[in-house]
Amino acid sequence: MRVGIPRALTYHDYFPLWETFFQHLGCEVIVSSATTPSIANQGVVLAGDDVCYPVKIMHGHVAALADQVDAIFIPRLLSTLAETCECPKLIGLADMLRHSVPNLPQIISPYVNLRLGKRGLLQAVYASGRAITRNPWRLYRAYCAGVEALRLLQRAYQAGCLPGRSSLQRADKGSIAIIGHPYNLYDSYANLRVIDRLQNLGYRVMTPQMLSSKVLVTANNELHKPLFWSAGRTVFGAGAHYAARTDIIGIIHLASFGCGLESLLIDLVQRVANRHDKPLLLLTMDEHTGEAGVETRLEAFLDMLAWKEAAYCV
């Protein structure tokens, strides 16, 4: 079986796990290409107007895979952390795609609900592979191999690596934290190559994935009440942690226009940045965002960081 994995949304969180799982079951894994103008534009045409830009991009990736594979893996991520929930769009994504994208092959869409503990995890593992095999031990071994592959990615992140880039980042001009959801951080087309621009200018880029879960939990203790969304805890925890670090000269928050969760996170991160006197730039992205506008705002932000650094040195 040829299983397709769209290079969008939670691909950036879990791809090594998914790829290794299906390969251990004897499948050929086909991943859509990096986002291109054609993929993004097709997604905008296929998706509804009331969804965010990353979901629209997801539609384009799925359409690009439709005639290349026997099945497409699109899990329903209800909860990936105890006592939390994911975005409603991720929960209903498979149904949205079935409705919007024509001529789709089989969609493998297991419910992932870790609020049920180990039982929810095992149910998701079985549902992911039952179209290939009904042997529970074979499925569990494939899952364990996938978890180990995912841990390797997480260790690379925490060592300072960025996807597809060398771990040896220049830091001639200091370190800047970029926070946001992984599909905004690591899709260079969607974010108009913000990370590349910073690295080419000599800045070291830090992201939420470079922090351990323990650090993120500690940073979230600043809130009187924990956030309901697991993704929100990661973004806010990274913002709070990096705002308190003296080696971070500024924070850039990449957000998606039309995201309900972001409307809350933007305010929370801004407050914690203000409390630590940490410069913060908010870049809100959608399909109408212009490259010239992003470049101008980024240049102004970097100039402001340089002026602030010069003022401290006087």
MOJO-V572640 format. One record per residue. N is the residue number from 1. RES is the residue in one small letter. SS is DSSP state (~ for helix, > for strand, _ for the rest). PSI is psi in whole degrees, 0 to 359 (* if undefined). OMEGA is omega in whole degrees, 0 to 359 (999 if undefined). Layout:
BEGIN
N:RES:SS:PSI:OMEGA  N:RES:SS:PSI:OMEGA
END
This chain:
BEGIN
1:m:_:135:174  2:r:>:116:182  3:v:>:126:180  4:g:>:140:176  5:i:>:115:179  6:p:_:137:180  7:r:_:66:183  8:a:_:165:179  9:l:_:239:188  10:t:_:3:170  11:y:~:319:185  12:h:~:345:177  13:d:~:321:196  14:y:~:6:189  15:f:~:314:181  16:p:~:324:177  17:l:~:311:182  18:w:~:314:182  19:e:~:311:182  20:t:~:321:179  21:f:~:308:184  22:f:~:327:177  23:q:~:322:178  24:h:~:340:177  25:l:_:6:176  26:g:_:14:182  27:c:_:155:170  28:e:>:122:182  29:v:>:124:179  30:i:>:122:181  31:v:>:138:177  32:s:_:158:182  33:s:_:168:172  34:a:_:152:183  35:t:_:132:178  36:t:_:166:175  37:p:~:322:180  38:s:~:314:180  39:i:~:314:181  40:a:~:316:181  41:n:~:321:178  42:q:~:321:178  43:g:~:321:178  44:v:~:322:180  45:v:~:320:186  46:l:~:325:187  47:a:_:162:176  48:g:_:164:182  49:d:_:341:187  50:d:_:14:178  51:v:_:159:182  52:c:_:167:183  53:y:~:316:179  54:p:~:324:177  55:v:~:323:176  56:k:~:317:177  57:i:~:322:178  58:m:~:319:178  59:h:~:319:179  60:g:~:320:179  61:h:~:319:180  62:v:~:318:178  63:a:~:324:180  64:a:~:333:181  65:l:~:343:194  66:a:_:319:184  67:d:_:11:182  68:q:_:346:190  69:v:_:167:176  70:d:_:336:180  71:a:>:153:177  72:i:>:133:182  73:f:>:114:179  74:i:_:85:183  75:p:_:151:175  76:r:>:102:184  77:l:>:90:178  78:l:>:314:179  79:s:>:128:177  80:t:_:8:179  81:l:_:137:183  82:a:_:139:176  83:e:_:20:177  84:t:_:174:178  85:c:>:157:177  86:e:_:176:178  87:c:_:137:179  88:p:~:330:179  89:k:~:326:177  90:l:~:325:180  91:i:~:318:183  92:g:_:15:187  93:l:~:316:182  94:a:~:319:180  95:d:~:321:177  96:m:~:316:182  97:l:~:319:177  98:r:~:323:182  99:h:~:325:191  100:s:~:330:186  101:v:_:121:182  102:p:_:156:172  103:n:_:44:179  104:l:_:145:171  105:p:_:190:176  106:q:>:138:176  107:i:>:123:175  108:i:>:110:188  109:s:_:71:179  110:p:_:148:171  111:y:>:131:176  112:v:>:106:184  113:n:>:90:182  114:l:~:2:171  115:r:~:342:176  116:l:~:3:179  117:g:_:214:184  118:k:~:328:179  119:r:~:316:178  120:g:~:323:179  121:l:~:312:182  122:l:~:325:177  123:q:~:320:179  124:a:~:319:179  125:v:~:314:181  126:y:~:317:181  127:a:~:330:181  128:s:~:326:187  129:g:~:4:186  130:r:_:340:176  131:a:_:347:182  132:i:_:316:179  133:t:_:150:177  134:r:_:6:181  135:n:_:109:185  136:p:~:326:181  137:w:~:322:177  138:r:~:319:178  139:l:~:318:182  140:y:~:321:178  141:r:~:321:178  142:a:~:321:178  143:y:~:316:180  144:c:~:320:177  145:a:~:322:178  146:g:~:321:178  147:v:~:319:179  148:e:~:321:177  149:a:~:322:178  150:l:~:322:178  151:r:~:324:177  152:l:~:319:177  153:l:~:316:181  154:q:~:322:178  155:r:~:324:178  156:a:~:318:176  157:y:~:311:185  158:q:~:345:173  159:a:_:358:177  160:g:_:8:181  161:c:_:151:171  162:l:_:149:183  163:p:_:126:177  164:g:_:12:182  165:r:_:161:178  166:s:_:148:178  167:s:_:345:182  168:l:_:86:178  169:q:_:139:172  170:r:_:150:177  171:a:_:40:183  172:d:_:323:185  173:k:_:8:177  174:g:_:181:183  175:s:>:134:177  176:i:>:132:177  177:a:>:133:173  178:i:>:119:181  179:i:>:160:182  180:g:_:179:178  181:h:_:146:183  182:p:~:326:181  183:y:~:342:172  184:n:~:327:184  185:l:~:320:193  186:y:_:2:172  187:d:_:100:187  188:s:_:331:179  189:y:_:316:183  190:a:_:323:182  191:n:_:10:177  192:l:_:39:171  193:r:_:40:181  194:v:~:315:181  195:i:~:317:178  196:d:~:318:181  197:r:~:315:182  198:l:~:316:181  199:q:~:322:179  200:n:~:336:179  201:l:_:357:176  202:g:_:16:178  203:y:_:146:172  204:r:>:133:183  205:v:>:128:177  206:m:>:138:182  207:t:>:167:179  208:p:~:327:183  209:q:~:348:177  210:m:~:0:180  211:l:_:146:178  212:s:_:161:178  213:s:~:327:179  214:k:~:317:179  215:v:~:317:180  216:l:~:319:178  217:v:~:315:180  218:t:~:317:180  219:a:~:325:180  220:n:~:347:178  221:n:_:348:175  222:e:_:335:180  223:l:_:141:178  224:h:_:333:179  225:k:_:130:182  226:p:_:147:177  227:l:_:147:182  228:f:_:335:185  229:w:>:131:180  230:s:~:321:179  231:a:~:324:178  232:g:~:323:178  233:r:~:323:179  234:t:~:314:182  235:v:~:311:181  236:f:~:318:180  237:g:~:318:178  238:a:~:318:179  239:g:~:316:180  240:a:~:319:181  241:h:~:312:183  242:y:~:330:178  243:a:~:329:182  244:a:~:350:183  245:r:_:130:183  246:t:_:339:180  247:d:_:352:178  248:i:>:118:186  249:i:>:344:179  250:g:>:165:181  251:i:>:136:172  252:i:>:125:180  253:h:>:112:176  254:l:>:118:184  255:a:>:158:178  256:s:>:128:176  257:f:_:136:179  258:g:_:3:179  259:c:_:120:181  260:g:~:320:179  261:l:~:320:181  262:e:~:326:182  263:s:~:329:176  264:l:~:316:183  265:l:~:322:181  266:i:~:315:181  267:d:~:318:182  268:l:~:316:180  269:v:~:321:179  270:q:~:320:180  271:r:~:316:181  272:v:~:327:176  273:a:~:318:178  274:n:~:321:182  275:r:~:328:180  276:h:_:8:181  277:d:_:44:181  278:k:_:121:178  279:p:_:137:181  280:l:>:133:176  281:l:>:125:176  282:l:>:122:174  283:l:>:111:179  284:t:>:123:188  285:m:>:144:165  286:d:_:190:185  287:e:_:348:180  288:h:_:357:182  289:t:_:130:182  290:g:_:143:181  291:e:~:322:181  292:a:~:320:180  293:g:~:317:179  294:v:~:317:181  295:e:~:320:179  296:t:~:315:180  297:r:~:322:179  298:l:~:317:179  299:e:~:318:179  300:a:~:320:179  301:f:~:316:180  302:l:~:324:176  303:d:~:318:179  304:m:~:321:177  305:l:~:320:180  306:a:~:318:178  307:w:~:319:180  308:k:~:318:180  309:e:~:320:180  310:a:~:324:179  311:a:~:323:180  312:y:~:331:183  313:c:~:344:181  314:v:_:*:999
END
